[in-house]
Amino acid sequence: MIVDLRSDTVTKPTPGMMEAMTNAKVGDDVFGEDETINELEEKAARIFGMEAGIFCPSGTMTNQIAIKCFTQPMDELIADQTAHVYRYEGGGIAFNSGVSTRLLNGERGILSAEMIEPEINAENIHYPHTSLVVLENTVNRGGGSCYTLEQIKPIATLCKVKGLKLHLDGARIFNALIETGDKAADYGKYFDGISVCLSKGLGAPVGSVFLADKETIKYARRVRKVFGGGMRQAGFLAAAGIYALDHHVERLNIDHAHAQILASELAKCSWVASVLPVETNIIVFDTVKPATEVLQKLAGHGIKALSTAQNRIRFVLHLDIHPEQVEYVVKVLKAL
Ligand SMILES: *Cc1c(COP(=O)(O)O)cnc(C)c1O
């Protein structure tokens, strides 16, 4: 049996999703004529209480477009040191936007208004102008830790008072919503921009949406074109996104339950030093021996995972991991 726990990006479209894709009505989206993309953009914006949306090939592109929209060259943005926008987007903040990054040490990636406020630069020609705060929910490197909306509100208030924009890297926002019980529609009140990945836990093969007000999205269309992300008959992909929003949100609690089962099993293993608290679909644990050794053993049983540091391994649960596979992994962990 092969069990791929490397990432929630490894999922393949389900038969229902494939059918939705092949039946999609498409047109040239650079001309604004792909009705399925238009439908997806409107639907996603409505779900999050935002005015408008733009469909992009990747979450990296939605984040990079957001940063470009919300900053000017020579500005600075504030993010946690684990942030995807900083660590995993190839230096795009500096390259695409000419912006520097102030990194904070949050609690497993979770920031507070108290942490952010002293890091906002005063008006002084020596200092870069702080113009943007980026939050991630859930936090990938935090082991899927999540913000509640109550934690976000004071940050949003601070940003408003200080004249900063607030962007959400919501690659796994639905995992956070399922866990916290917060309403997606309330998010629009607190963020200037939101990125939502359709190709992570939601199981679409490609695509992310960037949500904001109409004026920002108008500018985002210009930026997307410059970044080379203007797609044509991509409604086939947008159809997968619509299907995912309709059918694959509620089921995320299954992934969370599976993560709990595996985490409690890992906690009992003598070769595991510690397991980070598990809140959603990601498990991060530290191993006694080097992670590469453990990964090799797991691979011998068909279990694929990634190491995120020398003695650290990450498991990610997703749509294509079924209960039988979870049972199998438990058996292997017990015997390892
Ligand atoms: C996966 C991910 C993204 C976007 O990644 P793409 O592979 O470019 O779609 C953005 N932020 C976080 C936290 C992610 O985990």
The ligand as an SDF file (V2000), in Angstrom:
LIG
                    3D

 15 15  0  0  0  0  0  0  0  0999 V2000
    1.0260   25.8470   -0.4000 C   0  0  0  0  0  0  0  0  0  0  0  0
    1.0200   27.1570    0.2340 C   0  0  0  0  0  0  0  0  0  0  0  0
    0.9230   28.3300   -0.5320 C   0  0  0  0  0  0  0  0  0  0  0  0
    0.8310   28.3570   -2.0330 C   0  0  0  0  0  0  0  0  0  0  0  0
    1.6020   27.4240   -2.6640 O   0  0  0  0  0  0  0  0  0  0  0  0
    1.4910   27.1140   -4.2230 P   0  0  0  0  0  0  0  0  0  0  0  0
    2.2120   25.8170   -4.3140 O   0  0  0  0  0  0  0  0  0  0  0  0
    2.1820   28.2170   -4.9270 O   0  0  0  0  0  0  0  0  0  0  0  0
    0.0600   27.0190   -4.6060 O   0  0  0  0  0  0  0  0  0  0  0  0
    0.8790   29.5270    0.1480 C   0  0  0  0  0  0  0  0  0  0  0  0
    0.9180   29.5770    1.4820 N   0  0  0  0  0  0  0  0  0  0  0  0
    0.9950   28.4770    2.2510 C   0  0  0  0  0  0  0  0  0  0  0  0
    0.9840   28.6020    3.7380 C   0  0  0  0  0  0  0  0  0  0  0  0
    1.0520   27.2270    1.6530 C   0  0  0  0  0  0  0  0  0  0  0  0
    1.1360   26.1320    2.4320 O   0  0  0  0  0  0  0  0  0  0  0  0
  1  2  1  0
  2  3  1  0
  2 14  2  0
  3  4  1  0
  3 10  2  0
  4  5  1  0
  5  6  1  0
  6  7  2  0
  6  8  1  0
  6  9  1  0
 10 11  1  0
 11 12  2  0
 12 13  1  0
 12 14  1  0
 14 15  1  0
M  END
$$$$
